[in-house]
Amino acid sequence: MNAKSSHSGFTLPELLVTLILVGVLAGVAMARLDFGGANAAGAASLLEVRLWGVKQIAMTHLIRAGLRFDESARVYTAVAIPSENGGADPFEADPIRETISADFIETTFPGGELFFDAMGRPVTGAGALMQTPQRITIHDGDRVFEIVVEPITGWIHQ
C-alpha cells in the first residue's frame, strides 16, 4: 500500500483573490442600485409621525401647535402658539427641526404653516379652521409621496 495522500481543494492565495474579487464586484453592484426613493419614503413617514405628535401636543397642552415649512430649504420646524392662559412652549426644551431628503416639497396650506388647535383640528396660524384637505407633497426623482391632513377631524394619512 502506498501511504501517499493527495489533497484536492483551493490554496489560501486562491481563496483570498476570489473573495477580494467578489467584494469588489458587490461594491460596484451596490453603487449602481438606486436607493433614493427610500430616503424620501422614510422622510414622508417621519413627517407623518411628526404631524401626529404635534397634534397630540396641541391637544395635551391646550395650545395651537404645528409645523412651519421652508419649502426651498426642504426644512420643517415645530412651532407652538401659547393659549391665553400662558404656559411654556413645549418645543423650547425639545425642538423639532428636520430636513427632508428629497428633490423638493410642496404644501397647500397658507404661509407654509399647518397648526392644530386644542381639539386636534387643522387650523391656520391665526386659528381659523381649514375647510379643505391640506397636502404636503414630497418629490424625489420620479417618486412622489403625499401626506394629507383632513379638515375637521385632522386625520393624517399618506
N, C-alpha and C positions, 0 to 999 in steps of 0.2 A: 504494500500500500504506500502510496505517495502522500506525504504529510503537507504537501504544498497546497496552500489555500489561495483562492482568488477572490478578491474583493471587487464588487462592482458598485458603482454609485458615482456621485459627484465629489470633486475635491472642494476644499474650502474656498479657494480663489474663484472657482466657477460659480459657487453659490452666491458669493458676495457680489460678483459682477452682475449676476441675474437679478438679485434684489435691488441693486442700485438702478439698473435699467427699468425695472418695474416701478420703482419710486419716482423716477424722472417722468416716465410716461403718465403715471397717475397725477402728478403735479400739473403737467401740461393739460390733461383732460379736465381737471378741476378748474383751471384758469379759464377754460373756454365755456364752462357752464354759466348760465345766466341766473343769478340769484337776486337780481334787482327787485323784482316784484315781491319777493319775500320780505324785504325791508319795508316796503310801502304797506304790505298787508299787516305786518306787525305794528307799524305806526298807526294804521287805521284802528286796529283792535285796541291798542293802548289808548288812543284818543277816545274811543267809545267808553272804555273803563273810566278814564279821567272825567268824562262828562257825567257818568253815573255818580262818581264820587263827589263832584262839585254840587250836583243836585242834592245829594244826601246832606252835605254840609249846609246848604241853604236851608233845608228843612229842619235840621237839628239845631242850628244857631238862630233860626227865625230871621234870616237876612236875605238879601239878594246876593247871590254868588254866581260866578260864571267864568267863562274863558274869553280872553281878548286875543284875537288873531292878527298877526302881521303876515299877510299873505305873501308879500315879496320876499321876506326872510324865512318863510316857512316855519314860524315860531308861534307858539301859543303860551299864554301866561294866565294863571288863575287870578281872579280879581274878586274882591268882596266889597259890597256897599253896606255898611252897618245900618241897622234899623234906627228908628228914632230913639229907642231905649238905650242906644250906645252899644257897648260890647267891643271886645277885641277882634281884630282881623285874624281869622283862623289861618290865613296863609302867611302871616308875618313870621311865625316861628317855623313853619314848614312850607316854604314857597314851592310852587309848581311852575316850571318853565321848561318846555320841551321843544326840540327842533324836530320837524317831520322829515324823514329821509324819503324824499320824492322829488320829482321834477318841479311840480308846483301844486298849490292848493287853491281852491275857490270856496267862498262861503256865500250864502244867500241872505244872511242877516245884516241889518243896518249897522254901519260903522265897524263891522268886523267883530262885534261883541254879541255873545249869547249868554244871557243870565237866566237863572231860575229863581222864582220867588219862594217864600216860606212854605208854600203849598206844593212846590215842585213843578210849577207851571213855567214854561218858557216865556220870558219877558225881555223887553229892551232894557238898556241901562237906565232909562227913565222910569221903568216899572210898568209900561204898557204891555198888555197881553199880546202875544204874537198870534195871529189868526190863521197863518198858513204854515205848512211844514217847512222847517228850516233845514238846510242841507250844507254839509261840508264834503267837498269832493277832492279826493287826493289822486293826482295824476302821476303815474310813473311809467314812462315809455308808453306802451300800448295798453297798459293795465290801468283801470280806473276803479277806485274804491269810494263808495258814497255812504256817509253816515247821515241818518235822517232823525230829526227831533220833531215829534208830532206836537201840534198845538193842543192846548187844553190839558192833556194828560202828561205831556213831557216825556212820552215813551221814546227811548233812544234805541235805534237799531241800524243794522247795515243792510 
